[in-house]
Amino acid sequence: MQTHSSSVVAVKAARALEELLDREFATVEEYERALDRNSSALRRAAPSHASLWTTQREIIEAVTQEPFDSVEAAKDRTAEAIKDVIENVETGKTRAAETAAATLDDGETILTHDYSSTVIQGLELAADEGKQFTVYVTEARPRYLGRKAARHLATVDGVTTRLIVDSASGYYLDECDRVMVGMDCIVGDLFYNRIGTYTLAATAADVGVPVQAVGSSAKLVSGGFRFENDFRDASEVMREPADGFEIRNPAYDATPTRLLDAVITDEGVSDY
């Protein structure tokens, strides 16, 4: 749960279910109850991770929607479902990055927020094709993961990297052709991502700069998922004690999808 990548969490959670394949169960019903119970526990451990929720639901549905003559047959189907969802998660990010790279034009100026491995991979792939970019990267307070993104992009040939504080994005948006950010998930008409995304998207809309979210299609969620925000330690905001006031430190914010111009996934580009 300490990893920054929700896709890694989803893969590890799927593999955790493989432990059940080595246990003994008297009936198929007993096995399916154990599978559902363990999957529910994994989902409760990370309620805001859409890709974990999606992959766990896919595994459960693959097993419980089929009749099995034996526990071994149900286990075989579980192993197959686990393999399938892991492959989809691991390849989904790469395909989304490839789709994003194909939309990028040589010479563009791009603003990105926080650290998205999918966005970074898309920029790397485009740079490998000989395209050149200027990329503004926000620090992404309070954890400063944007600094990590800037350090990475600074090593990519063809990418001129400029690190800015979050509140300076409005100042530099006039120079940008687009905003390209990662995504935690999209649920209905709300786009959940690292805190500060809403402010950035609203400012970009006012300036007239298109905003694109990039990520695996597993992060487009429907059917019972409810996002729960993560409120992180106050020490990330200020190390000294808060004397006479309270510190709030939400990890994510909710951006209306009407502020997005497009969502880029492994399944293609969807205009909003």
C-alpha positions as CSV (number, residue, x, y, z in Angstrom):
1,M,0.0,0.0,0.0
2,Q,3.0,2.3,0.1
3,T,3.5,2.2,-3.7
4,H,2.5,5.2,-5.7
5,S,1.2,3.2,-8.6
6,S,-2.4,1.9,-8.2
7,S,-1.8,-0.6,-11.0
8,V,1.0,-2.2,-8.9
9,V,-1.5,-2.5,-6.0
10,A,-4.0,-4.1,-8.2
11,V,-1.5,-6.7,-9.5
12,K,-0.4,-7.5,-6.0
13,A,-3.9,-7.9,-4.7
14,A,-4.8,-10.2,-7.6
15,R,-1.8,-12.4,-6.9
16,A,-2.7,-12.5,-3.2
17,L,-5.8,-14.5,-4.1
18,E,-3.5,-17.2,-5.5
19,E,-2.9,-18.3,-1.9
20,L,-6.4,-19.8,-1.9
21,L,-5.4,-22.2,-4.7
22,D,-3.2,-24.1,-2.2
23,R,-5.9,-24.5,0.4
24,E,-8.3,-27.4,0.8
25,F,-12.1,-26.8,0.5
26,A,-14.9,-29.4,0.8
27,T,-17.2,-27.9,-1.7
28,V,-17.3,-25.4,-4.6
29,E,-19.6,-23.2,-2.5
30,E,-17.1,-23.1,0.4
31,Y,-14.3,-22.1,-2.0
32,E,-16.4,-19.4,-3.6
33,R,-17.3,-17.9,-0.2
34,A,-13.6,-17.8,0.8
35,L,-12.7,-16.2,-2.5
36,D,-15.4,-13.6,-2.1
37,R,-14.5,-12.9,1.5
38,N,-10.8,-12.4,0.7
39,S,-11.5,-10.3,-2.3
40,S,-13.8,-8.1,-0.2
41,A,-11.0,-7.6,2.4
42,L,-8.6,-6.6,-0.3
43,R,-11.0,-4.0,-1.7
44,R,-11.7,-2.6,1.7
45,A,-8.0,-2.2,2.3
46,A,-7.7,0.3,-0.6
47,P,-11.2,1.7,-1.3
48,S,-10.0,4.5,-3.5
49,H,-8.0,2.3,-5.9
50,A,-10.3,1.9,-8.9
51,S,-8.0,-0.6,-10.8
52,L,-7.9,-2.8,-7.7
53,W,-11.7,-2.7,-7.4
54,T,-12.2,-3.4,-11.1
55,T,-9.7,-6.3,-11.3
56,Q,-11.1,-8.0,-8.1
57,R,-14.6,-7.7,-9.4
58,E,-13.5,-9.3,-12.7
59,I,-11.9,-12.2,-10.9
60,I,-15.0,-12.8,-8.7
61,E,-17.4,-12.6,-11.6
62,A,-15.3,-15.0,-13.8
63,V,-15.6,-17.6,-11.1
64,T,-19.0,-17.1,-9.5
65,Q,-20.9,-16.8,-12.8
66,E,-20.0,-20.3,-14.0
67,P,-21.2,-23.6,-12.6
68,F,-18.3,-25.9,-11.6
69,D,-18.3,-29.7,-11.0
70,S,-15.4,-29.6,-8.7
71,V,-13.3,-27.3,-6.5
72,E,-10.3,-27.9,-8.7
73,A,-12.3,-26.7,-11.8
74,A,-13.2,-23.5,-9.9
75,K,-9.5,-23.0,-8.8
76,D,-8.4,-23.5,-12.4
77,R,-10.8,-20.8,-13.5
78,T,-9.6,-18.5,-10.8
79,A,-6.0,-18.9,-11.8
80,E,-6.9,-18.2,-15.4
81,A,-8.9,-15.0,-14.3
82,I,-6.0,-13.8,-12.2
83,K,-3.6,-14.2,-15.1
84,D,-5.9,-12.4,-17.4
85,V,-6.4,-9.3,-15.2
86,I,-2.7,-9.0,-14.4
87,E,-1.9,-9.1,-18.1
88,N,-4.6,-6.5,-18.8
89,V,-3.3,-4.2,-16.1
90,E,0.3,-4.5,-17.0
91,T,-0.3,-4.0,-20.8
92,G,-3.1,-1.4,-20.3
93,K,-0.7,1.3,-19.1
94,T,1.7,0.7,-22.0
95,R,-1.1,0.8,-24.6
96,A,-2.5,4.0,-23.0
97,A,1.0,5.6,-23.2
98,E,1.3,4.5,-26.8
99,T,-2.0,6.1,-27.6
100,A,-1.0,9.3,-25.8
101,A,2.3,9.4,-27.7
102,A,0.5,9.2,-31.0
103,T,-1.5,12.4,-30.2
104,L,1.6,14.5,-29.4
105,D,3.0,16.8,-32.0
106,D,6.6,17.9,-32.4
107,G,7.4,21.2,-30.7
108,E,4.4,21.2,-28.3
109,T,4.6,22.7,-24.8
110,I,2.8,20.5,-22.2
111,L,1.9,21.1,-18.6
112,T,1.6,18.0,-16.3
113,H,0.8,17.7,-12.6
114,D,2.2,15.3,-10.1
115,Y,3.9,12.0,-11.2
116,S,2.1,9.8,-13.7
117,S,4.2,6.9,-15.0
118,T,1.8,6.6,-18.0
119,V,2.1,10.2,-19.0
120,I,5.9,10.0,-18.7
121,Q,6.0,6.8,-20.7
122,G,3.9,8.5,-23.4
123,L,6.4,11.5,-23.6
124,E,9.3,9.1,-23.7
125,L,7.8,7.1,-26.6
126,A,7.1,10.3,-28.5
127,A,10.6,11.5,-27.9
128,D,12.0,8.2,-29.2
129,E,10.2,9.0,-32.4
130,G,12.2,12.2,-32.7
131,K,9.6,14.6,-31.4
132,Q,10.7,17.4,-29.1
133,F,8.8,19.0,-26.2
134,T,8.9,21.6,-23.5
135,V,7.2,20.2,-20.4
136,Y,6.2,22.3,-17.3
137,V,5.9,20.1,-14.2
138,T,4.2,21.2,-11.0
139,E,5.9,20.3,-7.8
140,A,2.6,18.7,-6.6
141,R,2.6,19.7,-3.0
142,P,2.7,18.5,-0.3
143,R,4.5,15.3,-1.3
144,Y,6.5,16.9,-4.1
145,L,6.0,14.0,-6.5
146,G,6.2,16.4,-9.3
147,R,9.9,16.9,-8.5
148,K,10.3,13.1,-9.2
149,A,8.6,13.6,-12.5
150,A,10.9,16.5,-13.4
151,R,14.0,14.6,-12.5
152,H,12.9,11.7,-14.7
153,L,11.9,13.9,-17.7
154,A,15.2,15.8,-17.5
155,T,17.0,12.6,-18.5
156,V,14.9,12.2,-21.7
157,D,16.5,13.5,-24.9
158,G,14.3,16.0,-26.7
159,V,12.4,17.1,-23.5
160,T,13.1,20.5,-22.1
161,T,11.8,20.3,-18.5
162,R,10.7,23.2,-16.3
163,L,9.6,22.7,-12.7
164,I,7.1,25.2,-11.3
165,V,5.2,25.5,-8.0
166,D,1.6,24.4,-8.2
167,S,0.2,28.0,-7.9
168,A,2.3,29.2,-10.9
169,S,0.4,27.0,-13.4
170,G,-2.0,29.8,-14.3
171,Y,1.0,32.0,-15.1
172,Y,2.5,29.5,-17.6
173,L,-0.7,28.1,-19.1
174,D,-0.7,30.7,-21.9
175,E,2.5,29.1,-23.2
176,C,1.1,25.6,-23.2
177,D,-0.7,23.7,-26.0
178,R,-2.2,21.2,-23.6
179,V,-2.4,19.9,-20.1
180,M,-1.8,16.1,-19.8
181,V,-2.2,14.4,-16.5
182,G,-2.6,10.9,-15.2
183,M,-5.7,9.7,-13.4
184,D,-6.7,7.7,-10.4
185,C,-10.1,7.0,-11.7
186,I,-13.2,8.3,-13.4
187,V,-16.5,7.5,-11.8
188,G,-19.6,8.8,-13.5
189,D,-19.0,12.5,-14.2
190,L,-16.2,12.9,-11.7
191,F,-12.5,12.6,-12.4
192,Y,-10.4,11.7,-9.3
193,N,-6.7,12.6,-9.3
194,R,-4.0,14.0,-7.2
195,I,-5.0,17.1,-5.2
196,G,-4.6,20.2,-7.2
197,T,-5.9,18.7,-10.4
198,Y,-9.3,20.5,-10.1
199,T,-7.7,23.9,-9.7
200,L,-5.4,23.2,-12.7
201,A,-8.3,22.0,-14.9
202,A,-10.6,24.9,-14.1
203,T,-7.8,27.4,-14.8
204,A,-6.9,25.7,-18.1
205,A,-10.6,25.8,-19.1
206,D,-10.7,29.5,-18.4
207,V,-7.5,30.1,-20.5
208,G,-8.7,27.8,-23.3
209,V,-6.0,25.1,-22.9
210,P,-7.3,21.5,-23.5
211,V,-7.0,19.1,-20.6
212,Q,-6.4,15.4,-21.2
213,A,-6.4,12.5,-18.7
214,V,-4.3,9.5,-19.5
215,G,-4.5,6.0,-17.9
216,S,-5.6,2.4,-18.2
217,S,-9.3,1.8,-19.1
218,A,-9.4,-0.2,-15.8
219,K,-9.7,3.2,-14.1
220,L,-13.0,4.0,-15.8
221,V,-15.3,2.6,-13.2
222,S,-19.1,1.9,-12.9
223,G,-21.4,-0.4,-11.0
224,G,-21.0,0.0,-7.3
225,F,-17.6,1.6,-6.8
226,R,-17.5,4.5,-4.4
227,F,-14.4,6.6,-4.2
228,E,-13.1,7.3,-0.7
229,N,-10.5,10.0,-0.3
230,D,-7.3,9.5,1.6
231,F,-6.5,12.2,4.2
232,R,-2.7,12.1,4.8
233,D,-0.6,13.1,7.7
234,A,-0.4,16.8,8.6
235,S,3.4,16.5,8.9
236,E,3.5,16.4,5.1
237,V,2.2,20.0,5.0
238,M,4.1,21.4,8.0
239,R,6.6,19.6,10.2
240,E,6.3,21.8,13.3
241,P,3.2,21.4,15.5
242,A,0.1,23.2,14.5
243,D,-0.6,25.6,17.4
244,G,-4.2,26.8,17.5
245,F,-5.2,25.6,14.0
246,E,-6.0,22.4,12.1
247,I,-4.2,21.1,9.1
248,R,-6.2,19.3,6.4
249,N,-4.3,17.2,3.8
250,P,-6.5,15.4,1.3
251,A,-4.7,13.2,-1.3
252,Y,-7.1,13.6,-4.1
253,D,-9.7,16.0,-5.5
254,A,-12.7,15.5,-7.7
255,T,-12.7,17.3,-11.1
256,P,-16.0,17.4,-13.1
257,T,-15.4,15.6,-16.4
258,R,-16.9,18.6,-18.2
259,L,-13.5,20.3,-17.6
260,L,-11.8,17.5,-19.6
261,D,-11.3,17.7,-23.3
262,A,-10.3,14.0,-23.8
263,V,-9.5,10.8,-21.9
264,I,-6.8,8.7,-23.4
265,T,-6.7,5.0,-22.5
266,D,-5.6,1.7,-24.0
267,E,-8.9,1.6,-25.7
268,G,-8.4,4.8,-27.6
269,V,-9.2,8.5,-27.2
270,S,-12.6,9.6,-25.9
271,D,-13.6,13.2,-26.4
272,Y,-15.5,14.9,-23.6
